[in-house]
Amino acid sequence: MSKDLIAKLKQFKIIPVIQIDNASQAVPLAKALVENGLPVAEVTFRTEAAAEAIRLMRKAYPDMCIGAGTVLNAEQVDKAKSVGAEFVVAPGLNPTTVKYCQQIGMPIVPGVNSPSQIEQGLALNLTFMKFFPAEASGGIAMVKSLLAPYVDVSLMPTGGISKNNVADYLGLDRVICCGGTWMVAPKLIAEENWEEIGRLVREAVAHVAEQ
């Protein structure tokens, strides 16, 4: 993960984690994000529409910061790269997938939630990792405990992050950004409620502006 990309994610503070079932909804969703101050997305590979959604978002908004989430293997890494993802995010730390990403120059943010996993990441020359699932793994107290002995590590908490706790996470030293779904809930996307998504995005951006 390059310093420039980490700096970009830190500037956004919130990374919308998107599960999209219909690729035709990708561009209006990207429009709602971009026009309301949050031109970034992590589109999860949990659905068949994910790769096409990324491709359409990238075509419509070339400057948008778009990553692929829930990436589990080299095949998905290749697919993500081919459609224009500029980074990938994984739920866990698979050394094989990490090494493959490093070989082809694809930035990866693997998931960790224990000291042993962080040390695995450090052994692979990773210093920026996803803390997942954040709330279920001990939340803010666990983030503090994990960061204390690993002074070169920074984290992206994801999982259970909401408008009620995101500022608390972002207030911690070396929390770069947080992944969240509340402003891009699958139900809102399915209903194509772009106005409400836009409102929630504006609200989220304003909420974390001072962090």
C-alpha positions as CSV (number, residue, x, y, z in Angstrom):
1,M,0.0,0.0,0.0
2,S,1.6,3.2,-1.2
3,K,1.9,6.3,1.1
4,D,-0.1,8.3,-1.4
5,L,-3.0,5.9,-1.3
6,I,-3.0,5.7,2.5
7,A,-3.0,9.5,2.6
8,K,-6.0,9.6,0.2
9,L,-7.9,7.1,2.4
10,K,-7.0,9.1,5.5
11,Q,-8.4,12.2,3.8
12,F,-11.7,10.5,3.1
13,K,-11.9,9.1,6.7
14,I,-15.0,7.0,5.8
15,I,-14.9,4.3,3.2
16,P,-18.4,3.3,2.0
17,V,-18.5,-0.5,1.9
18,I,-21.0,-1.4,-0.9
19,Q,-22.9,-4.6,-1.6
20,I,-24.5,-4.2,-4.9
21,D,-26.8,-6.7,-6.6
22,N,-27.6,-4.9,-9.8
23,A,-24.7,-3.4,-11.8
24,S,-27.1,-0.9,-13.4
25,Q,-27.3,0.9,-10.0
26,A,-23.5,1.4,-9.9
27,V,-23.3,4.7,-11.7
28,P,-26.1,6.5,-9.9
29,L,-24.7,5.3,-6.6
30,A,-21.2,6.6,-7.6
31,K,-22.9,9.9,-8.6
32,A,-24.5,10.1,-5.1
33,L,-21.2,9.6,-3.4
34,V,-19.1,11.9,-5.6
35,E,-21.6,14.8,-5.7
36,N,-22.1,14.6,-1.9
37,G,-18.4,14.8,-1.0
38,L,-17.3,11.2,-0.6
39,P,-15.7,10.0,-3.9
40,V,-14.6,6.7,-2.7
41,A,-16.0,3.1,-2.5
42,E,-15.1,-0.4,-1.5
43,V,-17.3,-2.6,-3.6
44,T,-17.5,-6.1,-2.1
45,F,-17.1,-9.2,-4.2
46,R,-20.0,-10.8,-2.3
47,T,-22.3,-10.5,-5.4
48,E,-22.1,-11.4,-9.0
49,A,-22.6,-7.8,-10.0
50,A,-19.5,-6.5,-8.1
51,A,-16.9,-6.6,-10.9
52,E,-19.2,-5.0,-13.5
53,A,-20.2,-2.4,-10.9
54,I,-16.6,-1.4,-10.4
55,R,-16.0,-1.3,-14.2
56,L,-19.0,1.0,-14.7
57,M,-18.0,3.3,-11.8
58,R,-14.5,3.6,-13.1
59,K,-15.7,4.5,-16.6
60,A,-18.2,7.1,-15.3
61,Y,-15.9,8.6,-12.7
62,P,-12.2,8.0,-13.6
63,D,-10.9,10.0,-10.7
64,M,-13.0,8.2,-8.0
65,C,-11.0,6.1,-5.5
66,I,-12.5,2.6,-6.0
67,G,-11.4,-0.6,-4.3
68,A,-12.7,-4.2,-4.3
69,G,-13.7,-5.8,-1.0
70,T,-14.1,-9.3,0.3
71,V,-11.3,-10.4,-2.1
72,L,-10.4,-14.0,-1.2
73,N,-8.0,-15.3,-3.8
74,A,-5.7,-14.5,-6.7
75,E,-8.5,-15.0,-9.3
76,Q,-10.6,-12.3,-7.6
77,V,-7.5,-10.0,-7.4
78,D,-7.0,-10.3,-11.2
79,K,-10.7,-9.6,-11.8
80,A,-10.6,-6.6,-9.5
81,K,-7.6,-5.2,-11.3
82,S,-9.0,-5.8,-14.7
83,V,-12.1,-3.7,-14.0
84,G,-10.2,-0.8,-12.5
85,A,-10.0,-1.3,-8.8
86,E,-7.0,0.5,-7.4
87,F,-6.8,-1.6,-4.2
88,V,-8.3,-4.7,-2.7
89,V,-9.5,-5.4,0.8
90,A,-9.8,-8.9,2.4
91,P,-11.7,-10.1,5.4
92,G,-8.7,-12.0,6.7
93,L,-4.9,-12.3,6.2
94,N,-4.1,-15.0,3.6
95,P,-0.3,-14.9,2.9
96,T,-0.8,-16.5,-0.5
97,T,-3.2,-13.7,-1.6
98,V,-1.0,-11.0,-0.1
99,K,2.1,-12.3,-1.8
100,Y,0.2,-12.4,-5.1
101,C,-0.9,-8.8,-4.8
102,Q,2.6,-7.8,-4.0
103,Q,3.9,-9.6,-7.1
104,I,1.5,-7.8,-9.4
105,G,1.6,-4.4,-7.7
106,M,-1.9,-4.4,-6.3
107,P,-2.3,-2.7,-2.9
108,I,-4.0,-5.0,-0.4
109,V,-5.6,-4.3,3.0
110,P,-6.0,-7.6,4.7
111,G,-8.2,-8.2,7.8
112,V,-6.7,-8.8,11.2
113,N,-8.0,-8.9,14.8
114,S,-5.2,-10.3,16.9
115,P,-1.5,-9.7,17.7
116,S,-0.5,-12.9,15.9
117,Q,-2.2,-11.8,12.7
118,I,-0.7,-8.3,12.9
119,E,2.7,-10.0,13.2
120,Q,1.9,-12.1,10.2
121,G,1.2,-8.9,8.3
122,L,4.4,-7.3,9.5
123,A,6.4,-10.3,8.3
124,L,4.9,-9.7,4.9
125,N,6.0,-6.0,5.0
126,L,2.5,-4.8,5.7
127,T,1.9,-1.9,8.0
128,F,-1.7,-0.9,7.0
129,M,-4.4,-3.5,7.8
130,K,-8.1,-3.7,8.3
131,F,-9.3,-4.4,11.8
132,F,-12.3,-6.7,11.2
133,P,-14.9,-7.4,12.4
134,A,-14.3,-4.3,14.5
135,E,-17.1,-4.2,17.1
136,A,-17.4,-8.0,17.4
137,S,-13.6,-8.2,18.0
138,G,-13.5,-5.8,21.0
139,G,-14.1,-2.4,19.4
140,I,-12.2,0.7,20.4
141,A,-10.6,-1.0,23.5
142,M,-9.1,-3.7,21.3
143,V,-7.8,-1.2,18.7
144,K,-6.0,0.6,21.4
145,S,-4.6,-2.6,22.8
146,L,-3.4,-3.8,19.3
147,L,-1.8,-0.5,18.3
148,A,0.1,0.0,21.5
149,P,2.9,-2.6,20.9
150,Y,3.0,-2.2,17.1
151,V,4.1,1.4,16.7
152,D,4.5,1.1,12.9
153,V,1.0,-0.3,12.3
154,S,-2.1,1.7,11.3
155,L,-5.6,0.3,11.0
156,M,-8.9,0.6,9.1
157,P,-11.7,-0.6,11.5
158,T,-14.6,-2.1,9.6
159,G,-17.6,-4.0,10.8
160,G,-20.2,-2.5,13.2
161,I,-19.0,1.0,12.5
162,S,-21.9,3.5,12.6
163,K,-22.5,7.2,12.7
164,N,-22.7,6.7,16.5
165,N,-19.1,5.4,17.0
166,V,-17.2,6.4,13.9
167,A,-15.8,9.6,15.4
168,D,-14.6,7.7,18.4
169,Y,-12.6,5.3,16.2
170,L,-11.2,8.1,14.1
171,G,-10.1,9.9,17.2
172,L,-7.6,7.1,17.9
173,D,-4.0,7.6,16.9
174,R,-3.1,5.6,13.7
175,V,-6.7,4.8,12.8
176,I,-6.5,6.0,9.1
177,C,-10.1,5.6,8.2
178,C,-13.2,3.4,8.9
179,G,-15.2,1.2,6.6
180,G,-19.0,1.7,6.9
181,T,-22.2,0.7,5.3
182,W,-24.8,2.9,7.0
183,M,-24.9,5.5,4.3
184,V,-25.0,2.9,1.5
185,A,-27.2,0.3,3.1
186,P,-28.2,-2.5,0.6
187,K,-31.9,-1.7,1.1
188,L,-31.4,1.9,0.1
189,I,-29.4,0.8,-3.0
190,A,-32.1,-1.8,-3.9
191,E,-34.8,0.9,-3.6
192,E,-32.6,3.3,-5.7
193,N,-33.1,5.9,-3.0
194,W,-30.2,8.1,-4.2
195,E,-31.6,11.2,-2.5
196,E,-31.5,9.5,1.0
197,I,-28.0,8.1,0.3
198,G,-26.8,11.5,-0.7
199,R,-28.3,13.0,2.5
200,L,-26.6,10.3,4.6
201,V,-23.3,10.8,2.8
202,R,-23.4,14.6,3.4
203,E,-24.3,14.0,7.1
204,A,-21.4,11.5,7.5
205,V,-18.9,13.8,5.8
206,A,-19.9,16.7,8.0
207,H,-19.8,14.4,11.1
208,V,-16.2,13.4,10.7
209,A,-14.9,16.7,9.3
210,E,-13.3,17.7,12.6
211,Q,-11.7,14.4,13.3
